[in-house]
């Protein structure tokens, strides 16, 4: 199929008019635009000149500053070499030591960006021994740092002056652990037990102080107004120069409710001669006490002992005192009555007649 397009004179005139309208509406570059471009170019040149001079000033300051003597703080890893297997350190050895070094700025700058590991080595044989600790003194520190610092750089300050590292030659023993702190329960509750796991820990200590260690305490811990059992892990707090293995214990602070109980027990006489019978009136004592609920049914009447003492009776006394001479462990707030009773003394021969 063939389509023929014919451009008429009217069509040609319309196209010519549209082209002229488009050309008229196009933006024209006037004198104001040229002036603005010239001004921006001038500002850019001035900014570039300013930045060049600023760079020169900073470079000059950098050179002047770093050619003088400066100081800076650096951390060095501490490494002690040659410790025999029989020597066990019982105090914490610091992993790093902070020093302030002094020297030319460019030397310090070079050392700061050096990939070399910063380690100061101290030889075991060069350390002083006072039979309980190995000592790194000022002179040994100086020799050790002189070996690792570049020429022209020296140490002006150290975070450690004299370091004492306590040690043991392998002596160790097991000692019990105890809680360091205060524990208490709310009213109507009681702390019935404190359980340590483990109950004993191994301790290593210098020979001079080894025999004085009988127990190890935990860190200071206070638990007050408890109403339920508490399970906690506590770090141990050994004396200086003592190492514990393990260095922590699991502690259970057992809390129970308090319960009250009332019982009656007979009053017995003691220290009576063979031919004498001492009879109290009344002959029964009432006793009340509190105990944790889990033990309430374990308490037996026979574990209480109420007595009157024949030897305590004086002439013309009408009453004698009642004493509790035995109570079960764990009971509290023990109350009893009567505190005084009347009595009758009888001769056995009179009874037989």
Secondary structure, DSSP 8 states (H G I E B T S, - for coil): --------HHHHHHHHHHHHHHHHHS----HHHHHHHHHHHHHHHHHHHHHHHHHHHHHHHHHHHHTSEEEEEEEEEEEEE---TT-EE-S---SEEEEEEEEEHHHHHHHHT--S--EEEEEGGGSEE-SSEEEE-HHHHHHHHHTTS-TT-EEEEES-SSEEEEEESS-EEEEEEE--S-EEE-TTEEEEEEEEESSEEEEEE-HHHHTT--EEEB----EEEE-S-EEEEEEB---TTEEEESSEEEEEEEEEEEEEEEEEEEEEEES--TTEEEEEES-EEEEEEEEEGGGGGG--GGG-EEEEEGGG--TT-SEEEEEEEE--TT-EEEEEE-SEEEEEEEEHHHHH-
